[in-house]
Amino acid sequence: MVENNNLINNLNIEIYADGANIDSIIKLNKLNFIKGFTTNPSLMKKAGIKNYESFAKEVVNLIPDKPISFEVFADDLDEMEYQARQISSWGSNINVKIPITNTKGEFTNEIIGRLSNDEIKLNITAIFTYEQALKIKDYINENVFTIISVFAGRIADTGTNPEYVISKIMGLFENKKMSKILWASPREIYNIFQANNIGCHIITVADDILNKIESVGKDHNEFSLDTVKMFYKDATSAGFKI
């Protein structure tokens, strides 16, 4: 069982669940190693969410004691700030996700500064470079819990090692003790251990990857045999003949 898996339970990194399915959120909240939740407009659309506010308030009502990140969806910077203030008012455990830029490439550092100075907890998202993180560093209130989400999986998709980027960004924020670096968009279970090994504070993991967490620590010979059995079972059930 995952709850008794010391390899997972003894990690220093906090694991957040990433998704927008209410049933899954309820189930995952029962696991001790899930320390928070994140979502985004794309995941909400995929889950068939029609009313953003109702969904968010339902999740906060179900989980009032763990950090939950909800993202603004405006593109105009002033509207983005307005949405952030509204979303923040829905629960004391909410981190409002603000993308590092809007779709025009305009940096959001000014609104980040105003929101952070008003003690609104933020999750600065879609960060890919050290230079982007540097752009917002001095706008973040060091006394307010703030998440810096670095999209490690998508960085890796470009053929670049995300560990190097995240390590540099961690160094940038080392004196802001309330700012936590999050490894976003992982591609496999091993990414949890990679992120933990470099001292990253948080990793957010989607359902399809969390479903594989039962395999952590499994004997490789046993896993090999299970794989062979799977191939045989599928071939037999398909009725293949030569």
NUNU-637726 format. One record per residue: residue number from 1; residue in three letters; x, y, z of N, C-alpha, C in turn. Coordinates in Angstrom, 1 decimal. Each point is the difference from the previous one (the first is absolute). Layout:
# residues N
[NUM,ALA,[X,Y,Z],[X,Y,Z],[X,Y,Z]]
...
This chain:
# residues 242
[1,MET,[0.8,-1.2,0.0],[-0.8,1.2,0.0],[0.9,1.3,0.0]]
[2,VAL,[-0.5,1.0,-0.7],[0.8,1.3,-0.1],[0.2,0.6,1.4]]
[3,GLU,[-1.0,-0.1,0.9],[0.1,0.6,1.3],[1.1,-0.6,0.8]]
[4,ASN,[0.4,-1.2,-0.3],[1.0,-0.7,0.8],[1.3,0.0,-0.8]]
[5,ASN,[0.1,0.7,-1.1],[1.2,0.0,-0.8],[1.0,1.1,0.5]]
[6,ASN,[1.0,-0.5,0.7],[1.0,0.9,0.6],[0.7,0.9,-1.0]]
[7,LEU,[0.2,-0.6,-1.2],[0.7,0.8,-1.1],[-0.7,1.3,-0.3]]
[8,ILE,[-1.3,-0.1,0.1],[-0.8,1.2,-0.3],[-0.2,0.9,1.3]]
[9,ASN,[-0.3,-0.7,1.1],[-0.3,0.7,1.2],[1.2,0.7,0.6]]
[10,ASN,[1.2,-0.4,-0.3],[1.2,0.5,0.6],[0.6,1.1,-0.9]]
[11,LEU,[-0.6,0.4,-1.1],[0.5,1.0,-0.8],[-0.1,1.4,0.7]]
[12,ASN,[0.9,0.9,-0.3],[-0.1,1.4,0.6],[-1.0,0.8,-0.9]]
[13,ILE,[-0.1,-0.3,-1.3],[-0.8,0.8,-0.8],[-1.5,-0.2,0.3]]
[14,GLU,[-0.8,1.1,-0.2],[-1.4,-0.2,0.2],[-0.6,-0.3,-1.4]]
[15,ILE,[-0.9,-1.0,0.0],[-0.7,-0.4,-1.2],[-1.4,0.6,0.0]]
[16,TYR,[-0.3,0.8,-1.1],[-1.3,0.6,-0.2],[-0.7,-0.8,-1.1]]
[17,ALA,[-1.3,-0.2,0.0],[-0.7,-0.7,-1.0],[-0.5,1.1,-1.0]]
[18,ASP,[0.1,-0.3,-1.3],[-0.3,0.9,-1.1],[-1.2,-0.5,-0.7]]
[19,GLY,[-1.1,0.7,0.0],[-1.2,-0.5,-0.8],[-1.2,0.8,0.3]]
[20,ALA,[-1.2,-0.5,-0.5],[-1.2,0.8,0.2],[-1.2,-0.9,0.1]]
[21,ASN,[0.2,-1.3,0.3],[-1.1,-1.0,0.1],[-0.3,-0.1,1.5]]
[22,ILE,[-1.2,0.4,0.4],[-0.4,0.0,1.4],[0.2,-1.3,0.7]]
[23,ASP,[-0.5,-1.1,-0.6],[0.1,-1.3,0.6],[1.5,-0.4,0.2]]
[24,SER,[0.9,0.3,-0.9],[1.4,-0.2,0.1],[0.6,0.8,1.2]]
[25,ILE,[-0.4,1.3,0.0],[0.5,0.9,1.1],[-0.4,-0.6,1.4]]
[26,ILE,[-1.2,-0.4,0.1],[-0.5,-0.6,1.3],[0.8,-1.2,0.4]]
[27,LYS,[0.3,-0.9,-1.0],[0.7,-1.2,0.2],[1.5,0.3,0.4]]
[28,LEU,[0.6,0.9,-0.8],[1.4,0.3,0.3],[0.2,0.7,1.3]]
[29,ASN,[-1.0,0.8,0.4],[0.2,0.7,1.3],[0.1,-0.9,1.2]]
[30,LYS,[-0.4,-1.3,-0.2],[0.1,-0.9,1.1],[1.4,-0.6,0.2]]
[31,LEU,[0.8,0.3,-1.0],[1.4,-0.5,0.1],[0.9,1.0,0.7]]
[32,ASN,[0.7,-0.5,1.0],[0.8,0.8,0.9],[1.1,0.8,-0.8]]
[33,PHE,[0.5,-0.6,-1.0],[1.1,0.7,-0.7],[-0.4,1.1,-1.0]]
[34,ILE,[-1.3,0.1,-0.2],[-0.5,1.1,-0.8],[-0.2,1.2,0.8]]
[35,LYS,[0.9,1.0,-0.2],[0.0,1.2,0.9],[-0.7,1.2,-0.6]]
[36,GLY,[-0.5,0.0,-1.2],[-0.7,1.1,-0.6],[-0.5,-0.4,-1.3]]
[37,PHE,[-0.7,1.0,-0.7],[-0.6,-0.2,-1.3],[0.2,1.1,-0.9]]
[38,THR,[0.1,-0.2,-1.3],[0.1,1.0,-1.0],[-0.9,-0.4,-1.2]]
[39,THR,[-0.4,1.0,-0.7],[-0.8,-0.2,-1.2],[0.3,1.2,-1.0]]
[40,ASN,[-0.6,0.0,-1.1],[0.1,1.1,-1.0],[-1.2,-0.1,-0.9]]
[41,PRO,[-0.2,1.1,-0.8],[-1.2,0.0,-0.9],[0.0,-1.1,-1.0]]
[42,SER,[1.1,-0.5,-0.5],[0.0,-1.1,-0.9],[-0.5,-1.3,0.6]]
[43,LEU,[0.5,-0.3,1.2],[-0.5,-1.2,0.7],[-1.4,0.1,0.4]]
[44,MET,[-0.5,1.2,0.3],[-1.4,0.2,0.3],[-0.9,-0.2,-1.2]]
[45,LYS,[0.5,0.5,-1.1],[-0.8,-0.2,-1.3],[-0.1,-1.5,-0.3]]
[46,LYS,[1.2,-0.7,0.1],[0.0,-1.4,-0.2],[-0.9,-0.8,0.9]]
[47,ALA,[-0.2,0.5,1.2],[-0.8,-0.7,1.0],[-1.5,0.4,-0.2]]
[48,GLY,[-0.3,0.9,-0.9],[-1.4,0.4,-0.3],[-0.5,1.0,1.0]]
[49,ILE,[0.8,0.7,0.6],[-0.4,1.1,1.0],[-0.7,1.1,-0.8]]
[50,LYS,[-1.2,0.4,0.4],[-0.7,1.1,-0.7],[0.0,1.3,0.8]]
[51,ASN,[-0.1,-0.2,1.3],[0.0,1.2,0.9],[1.2,0.1,0.9]]
[52,TYR,[0.9,0.9,-0.4],[1.4,0.0,0.6],[-0.2,0.3,1.5]]
[53,GLU,[-0.8,1.0,0.4],[-0.1,0.4,1.4],[-0.6,-1.1,0.9]]
[54,SER,[-1.1,-0.7,-0.5],[-0.6,-1.0,0.7],[0.9,-1.2,0.2]]
[55,PHE,[0.8,-0.4,-1.0],[1.0,-1.0,0.1],[1.0,0.3,1.1]]
[56,ALA,[0.6,1.2,-0.1],[1.0,0.4,0.9],[-0.5,0.0,1.5]]
[57,LYS,[-1.1,0.5,0.2],[-0.6,0.1,1.3],[-0.3,-1.4,0.6]]
[58,GLU,[-0.5,-0.9,-0.9],[-0.2,-1.4,0.4],[1.3,-0.7,0.5]]
[59,VAL,[1.0,0.2,-0.8],[1.3,-0.6,0.4],[0.5,0.6,1.3]]
[60,VAL,[-0.1,1.3,0.2],[0.5,0.6,1.2],[-0.9,-0.5,1.2]]
[61,ASN,[-1.2,-0.2,-0.2],[-0.9,-0.5,1.1],[0.4,-1.4,0.3]]
[62,LEU,[0.4,-0.8,-1.0],[0.4,-1.4,0.3],[1.3,-0.1,0.6]]
[63,ILE,[0.9,1.0,-0.3],[1.4,-0.1,0.4],[0.4,1.4,0.6]]
[64,PRO,[-0.4,0.3,1.2],[0.3,1.4,0.6],[1.4,0.1,0.6]]
[65,ASP,[0.7,-1.1,0.1],[1.2,0.0,0.8],[1.3,-0.3,-0.8]]
[66,LYS,[-0.1,0.0,-1.3],[1.2,-0.2,-0.8],[0.1,1.1,-1.1]]
[67,PRO,[1.2,0.4,-0.4],[0.1,1.0,-1.1],[-0.7,-0.5,-1.3]]
[68,ILE,[-0.7,0.9,-0.6],[-0.7,-0.3,-1.3],[0.3,1.2,-0.9]]
[69,SER,[0.5,-0.3,-1.2],[0.3,1.0,-1.0],[-1.1,0.1,-1.1]]
[70,PHE,[-0.6,1.2,-0.2],[-0.9,0.2,-1.1],[0.5,1.2,-0.8]]
[71,GLU,[-0.1,-0.1,-1.3],[0.6,0.9,-1.0],[-0.9,1.0,-0.5]]
[72,VAL,[0.5,1.3,-0.1],[-0.8,1.0,-0.8],[0.0,-0.4,-1.4]]
[73,PHE,[-1.0,0.5,-0.8],[-0.1,-0.4,-1.4],[-0.1,1.3,-0.9]]
[74,ALA,[0.0,1.2,0.6],[0.0,1.2,-0.8],[1.3,0.2,-0.7]]
[75,ASP,[0.0,0.8,-1.0],[1.3,0.4,-0.7],[0.3,1.4,0.2]]
[76,ASP,[-1.0,0.9,0.2],[0.3,1.4,0.3],[0.5,0.0,1.5]]
[77,LEU,[1.1,0.8,0.2],[0.7,-0.1,1.3],[-0.9,0.6,1.1]]
[78,ASP,[-0.8,1.0,-0.2],[-0.8,0.5,1.0],[-1.1,-1.0,0.4]]
[79,GLU,[-0.6,-0.6,-1.1],[-1.0,-1.1,0.3],[0.6,-1.2,0.7]]
[80,MET,[1.3,-0.3,-0.3],[0.7,-1.1,0.6],[0.1,0.3,1.5]]
[81,GLU,[0.3,1.3,0.4],[0.1,0.3,1.4],[-1.3,0.0,0.7]]
[82,TYR,[-1.1,0.4,-0.7],[-1.3,0.0,0.6],[-0.4,-1.5,0.3]]
[83,GLN,[0.2,-0.9,-1.0],[-0.3,-1.4,0.2],[0.8,-0.6,1.1]]
[84,ALA,[1.2,0.4,0.1],[0.9,-0.6,1.1],[-0.6,0.4,1.4]]
[85,ARG,[-0.4,1.2,0.1],[-0.6,0.5,1.3],[-1.3,-0.8,0.3]]
[86,GLN,[-0.8,-0.2,-1.0],[-1.3,-0.7,0.2],[0.3,-1.5,0.4]]
[87,ILE,[0.9,-0.6,-0.7],[0.3,-1.4,0.2],[0.6,-0.2,1.4]]
[88,SER,[0.9,0.9,0.4],[0.6,0.0,1.3],[-1.1,0.0,1.2]]
[89,SER,[-1.0,0.8,-0.3],[-1.1,0.2,1.0],[-0.8,-1.3,0.3]]
[90,TRP,[0.1,-1.0,-0.8],[-0.8,-1.2,0.1],[0.6,-1.0,1.1]]
[91,GLY,[1.2,0.2,0.4],[0.5,-0.9,1.1],[1.4,0.5,0.4]]
[92,SER,[0.3,-0.2,1.3],[1.3,0.4,0.6],[1.1,-0.9,-0.5]]
[93,ASN,[-0.3,-1.2,-0.5],[1.0,-0.9,-0.4],[0.3,0.0,-1.5]]
[94,ILE,[-0.5,1.0,-0.7],[0.2,0.2,-1.4],[1.2,0.7,-0.4]]
[95,ASN,[0.8,-0.6,-0.9],[1.1,0.7,-0.7],[-0.5,0.4,-1.4]]
[96,VAL,[-0.1,1.2,-0.3],[-0.5,0.4,-1.3],[1.2,-0.1,-1.1]]
[97,LYS,[-0.3,-0.8,-1.0],[1.0,-0.1,-1.1],[-0.1,1.1,-0.9]]
[98,ILE,[1.2,0.7,-0.2],[0.2,1.1,-0.9],[1.1,-0.4,-1.0]]
[99,PRO,[-0.3,-0.1,-1.3],[1.0,-0.3,-1.0],[1.1,1.0,0.0]]
[100,ILE,[1.2,-0.4,-0.3],[1.1,1.0,0.0],[-0.2,1.1,-1.1]]
[101,THR,[-0.7,-0.3,-1.0],[-0.4,1.1,-1.0],[-1.4,-0.3,-0.5]]
[102,ASN,[-0.6,1.0,-0.7],[-1.3,-0.3,-0.7],[0.4,-0.5,-1.4]]
[103,THR,[-1.1,-0.2,-0.8],[0.3,-0.5,-1.3],[0.8,0.9,-0.9]]
[104,LYS,[0.1,1.3,0.3],[0.7,0.9,-0.8],[1.5,0.1,0.5]]
[105,GLY,[0.3,-0.8,1.0],[1.4,0.0,0.5],[0.3,1.1,1.0]]
[106,GLU,[-1.1,0.7,0.5],[0.2,1.1,0.9],[0.2,-0.7,1.4]]
[107,PHE,[1.1,0.4,0.7],[0.2,-0.6,1.3],[-1.0,0.5,1.0]]
[108,THR,[-0.3,-0.9,1.0],[-1.0,0.3,1.0],[0.6,0.4,1.3]]
[109,ASN,[1.3,0.4,0.0],[0.7,0.4,1.2],[-0.7,1.1,0.8]]
[110,GLU,[-0.6,1.0,-0.7],[-0.6,1.1,0.7],[-1.2,-0.5,0.8]]
[111,ILE,[-0.9,-0.8,-0.6],[-1.2,-0.4,0.8],[0.4,-1.1,1.0]]
[112,ILE,[1.1,-0.7,-0.3],[0.5,-1.0,1.1],[0.4,0.8,1.2]]
[113,GLY,[0.7,1.1,-0.2],[0.4,0.9,1.1],[-1.1,0.5,0.8]]
[114,ARG,[-1.0,0.5,-0.7],[-1.2,0.6,0.7],[-0.7,-1.1,0.8]]
[115,LEU,[-0.2,-1.1,-0.6],[-0.8,-1.1,0.7],[0.8,-0.5,1.2]]
[116,SER,[1.3,-0.2,-0.2],[0.9,-0.6,1.0],[0.1,1.0,1.2]]
[117,ASN,[0.1,1.3,-0.3],[0.1,1.0,1.1],[-1.3,0.0,0.8]]
[118,ASP,[-1.1,-0.4,-0.7],[-1.3,0.0,0.7],[-0.2,-1.4,0.7]]
[119,GLU,[1.0,-0.8,0.1],[0.1,-1.2,0.7],[-0.9,-1.1,-0.6]]
[120,ILE,[-0.2,0.1,-1.4],[-0.7,-1.1,-0.7],[1.0,-1.0,-0.4]]
[121,LYS,[-0.3,-1.3,0.4],[0.9,-1.1,-0.3],[-0.1,-0.3,-1.5]]
[122,LEU,[1.2,-0.1,-0.7],[0.0,-0.2,-1.4],[0.7,-1.3,-0.4]]
[123,ASN,[-0.2,-0.4,-1.2],[0.7,-1.1,-0.7],[0.4,0.6,-1.3]]
[124,ILE,[1.3,0.4,-0.2],[0.4,0.6,-1.3],[0.3,-1.2,-0.9]]
[125,THR,[-0.7,-0.1,-1.1],[0.0,-1.2,-0.8],[0.6,0.3,-1.4]]
[126,ALA,[0.2,-1.1,-0.7],[0.5,0.0,-1.4],[1.4,0.6,-0.1]]
[127,ILE,[0.8,-0.2,1.0],[1.4,0.5,0.0],[0.9,-1.1,-0.6]]
[128,PHE,[0.8,0.5,-1.0],[0.9,-1.0,-0.7],[1.5,0.4,0.2]]
[129,THR,[0.3,1.3,0.4],[1.4,0.4,0.0],[0.3,0.7,1.3]]
[130,TYR,[1.4,0.0,0.2],[0.5,0.8,1.2],[-0.3,1.4,-0.2]]
[131,GLU,[0.1,0.5,-1.2],[-0.2,1.5,-0.2],[-1.5,0.4,0.3]]
[132,GLN,[-0.9,-0.9,-0.3],[-1.4,0.3,0.4],[-0.2,0.1,1.5]]
[133,ALA,[0.6,-1.0,0.7],[-0.1,0.0,1.4],[0.7,1.3,0.6]]
[134,LEU,[1.1,0.4,-0.5],[0.7,1.1,0.4],[-0.8,1.3,-0.1]]
[135,LYS,[-0.9,0.0,-1.1],[-0.8,1.2,-0.3],[-1.0,0.2,1.1]]
[136,ILE,[-0.5,-1.0,0.7],[-1.0,0.1,1.0],[0.5,0.0,1.5]]
[137,LYS,[1.3,-0.4,0.2],[0.5,-0.3,1.3],[-0.3,1.2,1.0]]
[138,ASP,[0.4,1.2,-0.4],[-0.1,1.1,0.9],[-1.5,0.5,0.2]]
[139,TYR,[-0.9,-0.5,-0.8],[-1.4,0.4,0.2],[-0.8,-0.9,1.0]]
[140,ILE,[0.7,-1.0,0.5],[-0.7,-1.0,0.8],[0.2,0.4,1.5]]
[141,ASN,[-1.0,0.1,0.8],[0.0,0.3,1.4],[0.6,-1.3,0.7]]
[142,GLU,[1.2,0.2,0.6],[0.7,-1.1,0.6],[-0.7,-0.6,1.2]]
[143,ASN,[-1.1,0.7,0.5],[-0.7,-0.5,1.2],[-1.3,-0.7,-0.4]]
[144,VAL,[-0.2,-0.2,-1.3],[-1.3,-0.7,-0.5],[0.4,-1.3,-0.8]]
[145,PHE,[-0.8,-1.0,0.4],[0.3,-1.3,-0.7],[-0.3,0.1,-1.5]]
[146,THR,[1.1,-0.2,-0.8],[-0.1,0.1,-1.4],[0.6,-1.2,-0.7]]
[147,ILE,[-0.6,-0.5,-1.0],[0.5,-1.1,-0.7],[0.5,0.5,-1.4]]
[148,ILE,[1.2,-0.5,-0.3],[0.6,0.3,-1.3],[0.0,-1.3,-0.8]]
[149,SER,[-0.9,0.0,-1.0],[-0.2,-1.3,-0.8],[0.9,0.0,-1.3]]
[150,VAL,[1.0,-0.9,0.0],[0.9,-0.1,-1.1],[-0.4,-1.2,-0.8]]
[151,PHE,[-0.3,0.1,-1.3],[-0.5,-1.1,-0.8],[1.1,-0.9,-0.5]]
[152,ALA,[0.4,-0.8,1.0],[1.2,-0.9,-0.3],[-0.3,-1.0,-1.1]]
[153,GLY,[-1.2,-0.5,0.0],[-0.3,-1.0,-1.1],[0.1,0.6,-1.3]]
[154,ARG,[-0.6,1.1,-0.2],[0.1,0.7,-1.3],[1.4,0.5,-0.4]]
[155,ILE,[0.7,0.4,1.0],[1.4,0.3,-0.2],[0.8,-1.2,-0.5]]
[156,ALA,[-0.3,-1.2,0.6],[0.6,-1.2,-0.4],[-0.4,-0.4,-1.4]]
[157,ASP,[-1.2,0.3,-0.4],[-0.5,-0.3,-1.4],[0.8,0.7,-1.0]]
[158,THR,[0.7,1.1,0.4],[0.9,0.7,-1.0],[1.4,-0.5,-0.1]]
[159,GLY,[0.3,-1.1,0.8],[1.3,-0.6,0.0],[0.9,0.7,1.0]]
[160,THR,[-0.5,0.8,0.9],[0.8,0.7,1.0],[-0.3,-0.7,1.4]]
[161,ASN,[1.1,-0.1,0.8],[-0.1,-0.5,1.3],[-0.7,0.9,1.0]]
[162,PRO,[-1.2,-0.3,0.5],[-0.7,0.9,0.9],[0.6,0.2,1.3]]
[163,GLU,[0.8,-1.0,0.4],[0.6,0.1,1.4],[0.9,1.2,0.1]]
[164,TYR,[0.8,0.3,-1.1],[0.9,1.1,0.0],[-0.8,1.3,0.1]]
[165,VAL,[-1.1,0.1,-0.7],[-0.8,1.3,0.0],[-0.6,0.1,1.4]]
[166,ILE,[-0.6,-1.0,0.6],[-0.7,0.1,1.3],[1.0,0.2,1.1]]
[167,SER,[1.2,-0.6,-0.1],[1.0,0.3,1.0],[0.4,1.4,0.0]]
[168,LYS,[0.2,0.6,-1.1],[0.3,1.5,-0.1],[-1.1,0.8,0.6]]
[169,ILE,[-1.2,-0.3,-0.3],[-1.1,0.8,0.5],[-0.2,-0.2,1.5]]
[170,MET,[0.3,-1.2,0.5],[0.0,-0.2,1.5],[1.0,0.9,0.7]]
[171,GLY,[1.2,0.1,-0.7],[1.0,0.9,0.6],[-0.4,1.4,0.0]]
[172,LEU,[-0.8,0.4,-1.0],[-0.5,1.4,-0.1],[-0.9,0.3,1.1]]
[173,PHE,[-0.8,-1.0,0.5],[-1.0,0.3,1.0],[0.4,-0.5,1.4]]
[174,GLU,[1.3,-0.4,0.2],[0.4,-0.7,1.2],[-0.2,0.9,1.3]]
[175,ASN,[0.0,1.3,-0.2],[-0.2,0.9,1.2],[-1.5,0.4,0.2]]
[176,LYS,[-0.8,-0.4,-0.9],[-1.5,0.2,0.1],[-0.6,-1.3,0.6]]
[177,LYS,[0.0,-0.2,1.3],[-0.3,-1.2,0.6],[-1.5,-0.4,-0.2]]
[178,MET,[-0.8,0.9,-0.3],[-1.4,-0.3,-0.3],[-0.3,-0.3,-1.5]]
[179,SER,[1.0,0.1,-0.8],[-0.2,-0.3,-1.4],[0.5,-1.4,-0.3]]
[180,LYS,[-0.9,-0.8,-0.6],[0.3,-1.4,-0.2],[0.1,-0.3,-1.5]]
[181,ILE,[1.0,-0.7,-0.4],[0.1,-0.4,-1.4],[-0.7,-1.3,-0.3]]
[182,LEU,[-0.8,0.0,-1.1],[-0.8,-1.1,-0.3],[0.4,-0.6,-1.4]]
[183,TRP,[0.2,-1.3,0.0],[0.4,-0.7,-1.3],[-1.4,-0.3,-0.6]]
[184,ALA,[-0.3,0.6,-1.1],[-1.3,-0.2,-0.7],[0.2,-0.9,-1.2]]
[185,SER,[-1.1,-0.5,-0.5],[-0.1,-0.8,-1.2],[0.9,-1.2,0.0]]
[186,PRO,[0.1,-0.8,1.1],[0.8,-1.2,-0.1],[-0.5,-1.0,-1.0]]
[187,ARG,[0.9,-0.8,-0.5],[-0.3,-1.0,-1.0],[-0.1,-1.5,0.5]]
[188,GLU,[0.7,-0.2,1.1],[0.1,-1.4,0.5],[0.2,0.1,1.5]]
[189,ILE,[-0.2,-1.2,0.7],[0.2,0.0,1.5],[1.4,0.3,0.4]]
[190,TYR,[1.0,-0.3,-0.8],[1.4,0.2,0.3],[0.2,1.5,0.2]]
[191,ASN,[-0.8,0.9,-0.7],[0.2,1.4,0.2],[-0.2,0.5,1.4]]
[192,ILE,[-0.9,-0.8,0.8],[-0.2,0.4,1.4],[1.4,-0.2,0.7]]
[193,PHE,[0.7,-1.0,-0.2],[1.3,-0.3,0.6],[1.1,1.0,-0.5]]
[194,GLN,[-0.1,0.3,-1.3],[1.0,1.0,-0.5],[-0.2,1.4,0.7]]
[195,ALA,[-1.3,0.4,0.1],[-0.3,1.2,0.7],[0.4,0.0,1.4]]
[196,ASN,[-0.3,-1.1,0.7],[0.4,-0.1,1.4],[1.5,0.1,0.2]]
[197,ASN,[0.7,-0.7,-0.9],[1.5,-0.1,0.2],[0.7,1.4,-0.2]]
[198,ILE,[-0.6,0.9,-0.8],[0.6,1.3,-0.1],[-0.5,1.0,1.0]]
[199,GLY,[-0.9,-0.5,0.9],[-0.5,0.9,1.1],[-1.2,0.9,-0.4]]
[200,CYS,[-0.6,-0.4,-1.1],[-1.2,0.8,-0.4],[-1.1,-0.2,1.0]]
[201,HIS,[-0.8,1.1,0.3],[-0.9,-0.1,1.1],[-1.3,-0.7,-0.3]]
[202,ILE,[-0.6,0.1,-1.2],[-1.3,-0.5,-0.3],[0.1,-0.6,-1.4]]
[203,ILE,[-0.8,-1.1,-0.3],[-0.2,-0.5,-1.3],[-1.5,-0.2,-0.1]]
[204,THR,[-0.6,0.4,-1.2],[-1.4,-0.3,-0.2],[-0.1,-1.1,-1.0]]
[205,VAL,[-0.8,-1.0,0.3],[-0.1,-1.2,-0.8],[-1.4,-0.3,-0.5]]
[206,ALA,[-0.2,-0.3,-1.3],[-1.3,-0.2,-0.5],[-0.5,-1.5,0.3]]
[207,ASP,[-1.3,-0.2,-0.1],[-0.6,-1.3,0.3],[0.7,-1.2,-0.7]]
[208,ASP,[0.3,0.2,-1.3],[0.5,-1.1,-0.8],[1.4,-0.5,0.5]]
[209,ILE,[0.7,0.9,0.6],[1.3,-0.3,0.6],[-0.1,-0.5,1.4]]
[210,LEU,[-0.9,0.6,0.8],[-0.3,-0.5,1.4],[-0.5,-1.4,0.0]]
[211,ASN,[-0.7,-0.4,-1.1],[-0.5,-1.4,-0.1],[1.1,-1.0,0.0]]
[212,LYS,[1.2,0.5,-0.4],[1.2,-1.0,-0.1],[0.8,0.0,1.3]]
[213,ILE,[-0.4,0.7,1.0],[0.8,0.1,1.2],[0.1,-1.3,0.8]]
[214,GLU,[-1.0,-0.9,-0.2],[0.1,-1.3,0.6],[1.2,-0.8,-0.4]]
[215,SER,[0.6,0.4,-1.1],[1.2,-0.8,-0.5],[1.3,0.5,0.7]]
[216,VAL,[-0.1,1.1,0.7],[1.3,0.4,0.7],[0.5,-1.0,0.9]]
[217,GLY,[1.3,-0.4,-0.2],[0.6,-0.9,0.9],[-0.2,-1.5,-0.4]]
[218,LYS,[-0.8,-0.2,-1.0],[-0.3,-1.4,-0.4],[1.2,-0.7,-0.5]]
[219,ASP,[0.2,-1.3,0.3],[1.1,-0.8,-0.4],[0.0,0.0,-1.6]]
[220,HIS,[1.2,0.2,-0.6],[0.1,0.1,-1.4],[-0.2,-1.4,-0.7]]
[221,ASN,[0.4,-1.1,0.7],[-0.2,-1.3,-0.6],[-1.5,-0.3,0.0]]
[222,GLU,[-0.7,0.3,1.1],[-1.4,-0.2,0.1],[-0.8,0.9,-1.1]]
[223,PHE,[0.5,1.2,-0.1],[-0.6,0.9,-1.0],[0.2,-0.6,-1.4]]
[224,SER,[1.2,-0.5,-0.3],[0.3,-0.6,-1.3],[-1.0,-1.2,-0.3]]
[225,LEU,[-0.2,-0.9,1.0],[-0.9,-1.1,-0.1],[-1.4,0.5,-0.2]]
[226,ASP,[-0.4,1.0,0.7],[-1.4,0.5,-0.2],[-0.2,0.6,-1.4]]
[227,THR,[1.1,0.5,-0.6],[-0.1,0.6,-1.3],[-0.2,-1.1,-1.0]]
[228,VAL,[0.8,-1.1,0.2],[-0.1,-1.1,-1.0],[-1.4,-0.7,0.1]]
[229,LYS,[-0.5,-0.1,1.2],[-1.4,-0.5,0.2],[-1.0,0.9,-0.7]]
[230,MET,[0.2,1.3,0.1],[-0.9,0.9,-0.7],[0.0,-0.2,-1.5]]
[231,PHE,[1.2,-0.1,-0.6],[0.1,-0.3,-1.4],[-0.7,-1.3,-0.4]]
[232,TYR,[0.2,-1.0,0.8],[-0.6,-1.3,-0.3],[-1.5,0.0,0.1]]
[233,LYS,[-0.5,0.6,1.1],[-1.4,0.1,0.2],[-0.7,0.8,-1.2]]
[234,ASP,[0.6,1.1,-0.4],[-0.6,0.8,-1.1],[0.1,-0.8,-1.3]]
[235,ALA,[1.1,-0.6,-0.3],[0.1,-0.8,-1.2],[-1.1,-1.1,-0.1]]
[236,THR,[-0.1,-0.7,1.2],[-1.0,-1.1,0.1],[-1.4,0.5,-0.2]]
[237,SER,[-0.4,1.1,0.7],[-1.3,0.5,0.0],[-0.3,0.6,-1.4]]
[238,ALA,[1.0,0.4,-0.8],[-0.2,0.5,-1.3],[-0.2,-1.1,-1.0]]
[239,GLY,[0.4,-1.2,0.4],[-0.2,-1.2,-0.9],[1.1,0.0,-1.1]]
[240,PHE,[1.2,0.6,0.2],[1.0,0.0,-1.0],[0.4,-1.4,-0.4]]
[241,LYS,[0.3,-0.3,-1.3],[0.5,-1.3,-0.5],[1.0,0.3,-1.1]]
[242,ILE,[1.0,-0.9,-0.1],[0.9,0.1,-1.1],[0.0,-1.4,-0.7]]
